[in-house]
Amino acid sequence: MNSSAKTLRPALAVLVLLLYTAILPASAAPPDHWVGTWATSPFALANNDGKYGSEDTTFRQIVHISLGGNSARVVLSNEFGVEPLTISSANIALRTTGSEIDLPTVRPLTFGGRGSVIIPPGALIVSDSASLTLPAFADVAVSIFVPAQKMTELTHHGFANQTSYTAPGNVVGARSLDAPQDITSWFFLKGVDVLASGNSASIVTFGDSITDGWLSTKDTNQRWPDLLARRLQANKKTRDIGVLNEGISGNRILHDVAGPNALSRFDRDVLAQAGVKYLVILESINDIGHAKSPINPGDDVSADDLIAGLTQLALRAHTHGIKVYGATLTPYVGAVYASPAGEELRQAVNKWIRTSSVLDGFIDFDKATQDPAKPDVFSATADGGDHLHPSDPGYKAMADSIDLNLFTK
């Protein structure tokens, strides 16, 4: 080989390397890290009397978030609608009091850059990012204008335990609504996410009326997931964690009654949530109560059936890298559908929750709320009065019993 060829070879190698580098795609920027700060589990509401959709309506819905952030987005849902749902305009703002919003914080919500959207039946839609600083535990108002349209079934969460508002016409931009109608359900609203640091994550609390906050004081955010969120925020190691309440009052694991059964709603209410890293399951007391009711028993289930259902939920969560904590079922002796056979089932399920290797750990709500002298009933302070749902102090006892180290792993 002559000297000129020897000199050319390194130059050619450098040229080839430069050309190869030039045709490689540019490194993609890391995706935004969205984390759920508030959520609810929707289900169907039959509109048999045509009450909804008969006239143009503004829904101003109030939610109490957990984790703060500097940008927000909203999830709207028509998952249970059978016709397309038109939303003509929407915004998000901080709520001051009642239906009043802080006007300087109002941000219009857009969807692919457009101010209106049509959501197909069975679908949901995520808004574009809105630049708005939301402090932790802020009361947030999401206002949507829904023009008159056919609505055979609506997507809603029936027990909000929170006052929201409707008003005729398009008044989404009004500081306060003139003579609004109070509502205590969330309509078409599924979640609020915040843009958060890479260390942030969310916990889904998945359950029935005890997670939904039945018998807790209205408009005060005394549900156990709310109280857990406060403890997390106060702890340096867990202050970047949001809490999403995916409870449905009356819900069951294996059968539909109030909302779809837990197995069928799991993907949309747990796996589809933004930034979810942990799951707490408190389900099956309604399965037990209905199966073994002394008044009107039905849909009979065994402990093995319930354990199989809980196992499926855990396996599906683990497939997506989510840690799963089982919560023991709280006492229910004295409740209207309690029975000795049902109590036997409750004890069997709780034993499995405390000992199962399928779960990543457990939270002992049973122990936190029971009467030490008679552990199959609520303590006097924890009982909300119906011997099935906790009082505000009972919900606090549940939240206080949770080891926050579960959410640092």
RAJOZI-V655371 format. One record per backbone hydrogen bond with DSSP energy under -0.5 kcal/mol. NH is the residue of the N-H (numbers start at 1). CO is the residue of the C=O. E is the energy in kcal/mol with one decimal. If there is no record, write none. Layout:
nh:NH co:CO e:E
nh:NH co:CO e:E
This chain:
nh:6 co:2 e:-1.8
nh:7 co:3 e:-1.9
nh:8 co:4 e:-1.7
nh:9 co:5 e:-1.9
nh:10 co:6 e:-0.7
nh:11 co:7 e:-0.8
nh:12 co:8 e:-2.6
nh:13 co:9 e:-2.2
nh:14 co:10 e:-2.2
nh:15 co:11 e:-2.2
nh:16 co:12 e:-2.7
nh:17 co:13 e:-2.2
nh:18 co:14 e:-2.3
nh:19 co:15 e:-2.5
nh:20 co:16 e:-2.5
nh:21 co:17 e:-2.4
nh:22 co:18 e:-2.1
nh:23 co:19 e:-1.4
nh:24 co:20 e:-0.7
nh:24 co:21 e:-0.7
nh:34 co:32 e:-1.0
nh:35 co:194 e:-2.4
nh:36 co:274 e:-2.6
nh:37 co:192 e:-2.6
nh:38 co:192 e:-1.7
nh:40 co:190 e:-2.1
nh:42 co:40 e:-0.7
nh:43 co:156 e:-3.3
nh:45 co:154 e:-2.0
nh:47 co:152 e:-2.4
nh:50 co:47 e:-1.6
nh:57 co:146 e:-2.2
nh:58 co:167 e:-3.2
nh:59 co:57 e:-0.5
nh:59 co:144 e:-2.8
nh:60 co:58 e:-0.6
nh:60 co:165 e:-3.1
nh:61 co:59 e:-0.7
nh:61 co:142 e:-2.6
nh:63 co:140 e:-2.6
nh:65 co:63 e:-0.7
nh:65 co:138 e:-2.2
nh:66 co:37 e:-1.3
nh:69 co:134 e:-1.9
nh:70 co:195 e:-0.9
nh:72 co:130 e:-2.6
nh:73 co:193 e:-1.9
nh:75 co:191 e:-2.9
nh:76 co:74 e:-0.6
nh:76 co:125 e:-2.6
nh:77 co:188 e:-2.7
nh:78 co:123 e:-3.0
nh:81 co:78 e:-1.1
nh:85 co:119 e:-2.7
nh:86 co:84 e:-0.5
nh:87 co:85 e:-0.6
nh:87 co:117 e:-2.9
nh:88 co:86 e:-0.5
nh:88 co:145 e:-2.2
nh:89 co:145 e:-0.8
nh:91 co:143 e:-2.3
nh:92 co:107 e:-2.4
nh:93 co:141 e:-1.9
nh:95 co:139 e:-2.8
nh:96 co:100 e:-2.4
nh:97 co:100 e:-0.5
nh:100 co:97 e:-2.5
nh:101 co:175 e:-2.6
nh:102 co:94 e:-2.7
nh:103 co:101 e:-1.0
nh:105 co:102 e:-2.1
nh:106 co:103 e:-1.7
nh:107 co:92 e:-2.6
nh:109 co:90 e:-2.8
nh:111 co:114 e:-2.8
nh:114 co:111 e:-1.1
nh:117 co:87 e:-2.7
nh:119 co:85 e:-3.2
nh:119 co:117 e:-0.5
nh:120 co:118 e:-0.6
nh:122 co:78 e:-2.3
nh:123 co:78 e:-0.5
nh:123 co:120 e:-1.8
nh:125 co:76 e:-2.7
nh:127 co:74 e:-2.8
nh:128 co:110 e:-3.3
nh:130 co:72 e:-3.0
nh:132 co:70 e:-0.6
nh:132 co:130 e:-1.2
nh:134 co:69 e:-3.3
nh:134 co:132 e:-0.6
nh:135 co:133 e:-0.6
nh:138 co:135 e:-1.6
nh:140 co:63 e:-3.3
nh:140 co:138 e:-0.6
nh:141 co:93 e:-3.0
nh:142 co:61 e:-2.6
nh:142 co:140 e:-0.5
nh:143 co:91 e:-2.1
nh:143 co:141 e:-0.6
nh:144 co:59 e:-2.5
nh:145 co:89 e:-3.1
nh:146 co:57 e:-3.3
nh:146 co:144 e:-0.6
nh:147 co:145 e:-0.6
nh:149 co:53 e:-1.3
nh:154 co:45 e:-2.7
nh:156 co:43 e:-2.7
nh:156 co:154 e:-0.6
nh:157 co:186 e:-2.5
nh:158 co:156 e:-0.5
nh:160 co:158 e:-0.8
nh:160 co:184 e:-2.5
nh:161 co:184 e:-0.7
nh:164 co:183 e:-3.0
nh:165 co:60 e:-2.7
nh:166 co:181 e:-1.9
nh:167 co:58 e:-1.9
nh:169 co:56 e:-2.1
nh:171 co:169 e:-0.9
nh:174 co:171 e:-1.6
nh:179 co:177 e:-0.7
nh:180 co:177 e:-0.6
nh:181 co:166 e:-2.8
nh:182 co:180 e:-0.5
nh:183 co:164 e:-2.3
nh:186 co:157 e:-1.9
nh:187 co:185 e:-0.5
nh:188 co:155 e:-2.6
nh:190 co:75 e:-2.7
nh:190 co:188 e:-0.5
nh:191 co:75 e:-1.5
nh:192 co:38 e:-2.6
nh:193 co:73 e:-2.5
nh:194 co:35 e:-2.8
nh:195 co:71 e:-2.0
nh:196 co:33 e:-2.7
nh:196 co:194 e:-0.6
nh:200 co:197 e:-1.8
nh:201 co:240 e:-1.7
nh:202 co:275 e:-2.2
nh:203 co:242 e:-2.5
nh:204 co:278 e:-2.5
nh:205 co:203 e:-0.6
nh:205 co:244 e:-2.9
nh:206 co:204 e:-0.7
nh:206 co:280 e:-3.0
nh:207 co:205 e:-0.5
nh:207 co:246 e:-1.0
nh:208 co:282 e:-0.9
nh:211 co:208 e:-0.8
nh:212 co:208 e:-2.3
nh:213 co:209 e:-1.4
nh:214 co:209 e:-2.4
nh:216 co:213 e:-2.3
nh:219 co:161 e:-2.1
nh:220 co:217 e:-1.4
nh:227 co:223 e:-2.1
nh:228 co:224 e:-2.4
nh:229 co:225 e:-2.2
nh:230 co:226 e:-1.6
nh:231 co:227 e:-1.7
nh:232 co:228 e:-2.6
nh:233 co:229 e:-2.3
nh:234 co:230 e:-1.6
nh:235 co:231 e:-0.7
nh:235 co:232 e:-0.9
nh:236 co:234 e:-0.5
nh:238 co:235 e:-1.6
nh:239 co:235 e:-0.8
nh:241 co:238 e:-1.3
nh:242 co:201 e:-2.6
nh:244 co:203 e:-3.1
nh:245 co:39 e:-0.6
nh:245 co:243 e:-0.5
nh:246 co:205 e:-2.8
nh:246 co:244 e:-0.9
nh:248 co:207 e:-1.7
nh:251 co:248 e:-2.3
nh:257 co:259 e:-1.2
nh:258 co:250 e:-0.7
nh:259 co:257 e:-0.8
nh:262 co:252 e:-2.6
nh:263 co:253 e:-1.5
nh:264 co:261 e:-0.5
nh:265 co:261 e:-1.7
nh:266 co:262 e:-0.8
nh:269 co:265 e:-2.3
nh:270 co:266 e:-2.0
nh:271 co:266 e:-1.3
nh:272 co:267 e:-1.8
nh:273 co:270 e:-1.6
nh:276 co:273 e:-1.0
nh:277 co:202 e:-2.7
nh:278 co:202 e:-1.7
nh:279 co:323 e:-2.1
nh:280 co:204 e:-2.7
nh:281 co:325 e:-2.3
nh:282 co:206 e:-2.7
nh:282 co:280 e:-0.5
nh:288 co:284 e:-2.3
nh:289 co:285 e:-2.8
nh:290 co:286 e:-2.4
nh:291 co:287 e:-2.0
nh:292 co:288 e:-2.4
nh:293 co:290 e:-0.5
nh:297 co:293 e:-0.5
nh:298 co:290 e:-1.8
nh:306 co:302 e:-2.0
nh:307 co:303 e:-2.7
nh:308 co:304 e:-2.3
nh:309 co:305 e:-1.9
nh:310 co:306 e:-2.6
nh:311 co:307 e:-2.5
nh:312 co:308 e:-1.9
nh:313 co:309 e:-1.9
nh:314 co:310 e:-2.2
nh:315 co:311 e:-2.7
nh:316 co:312 e:-2.4
nh:317 co:313 e:-1.9
nh:318 co:314 e:-2.7
nh:319 co:315 e:-1.7
nh:320 co:316 e:-0.6
nh:320 co:317 e:-1.3
nh:321 co:318 e:-2.0
nh:322 co:317 e:-2.1
nh:323 co:277 e:-2.4
nh:325 co:279 e:-3.1
nh:326 co:361 e:-2.0
nh:327 co:281 e:-2.6
nh:328 co:363 e:-2.3
nh:332 co:376 e:-0.6
nh:333 co:376 e:-1.4
nh:335 co:332 e:-2.4
nh:338 co:335 e:-1.8
nh:343 co:339 e:-2.4
nh:344 co:340 e:-1.9
nh:345 co:341 e:-1.6
nh:346 co:342 e:-2.6
nh:347 co:343 e:-2.3
nh:348 co:344 e:-1.8
nh:349 co:345 e:-2.6
nh:350 co:346 e:-2.6
nh:351 co:347 e:-2.2
nh:352 co:348 e:-1.8
nh:353 co:349 e:-2.5
nh:354 co:350 e:-2.2
nh:355 co:351 e:-1.1
nh:355 co:352 e:-0.6
nh:356 co:352 e:-2.3
nh:360 co:324 e:-2.9
nh:361 co:324 e:-0.6
nh:363 co:326 e:-2.5
nh:365 co:363 e:-1.5
nh:368 co:364 e:-1.7
nh:369 co:365 e:-1.3
nh:369 co:366 e:-0.6
nh:370 co:366 e:-1.3
nh:371 co:374 e:-0.7
nh:371 co:377 e:-2.4
nh:372 co:370 e:-0.6
nh:374 co:371 e:-1.2
nh:377 co:374 e:-1.9
nh:379 co:369 e:-2.6
nh:383 co:379 e:-1.7
nh:384 co:389 e:-2.4
nh:391 co:382 e:-2.1
nh:395 co:391 e:-2.8
nh:396 co:392 e:-2.2
nh:397 co:393 e:-2.3
nh:398 co:394 e:-2.0
nh:399 co:395 e:-2.4
nh:400 co:396 e:-2.9
nh:401 co:397 e:-1.2
nh:401 co:398 e:-0.6
nh:402 co:399 e:-1.2
nh:404 co:402 e:-0.7
nh:406 co:403 e:-2.0
nh:407 co:404 e:-1.9
nh:408 co:405 e:-1.6
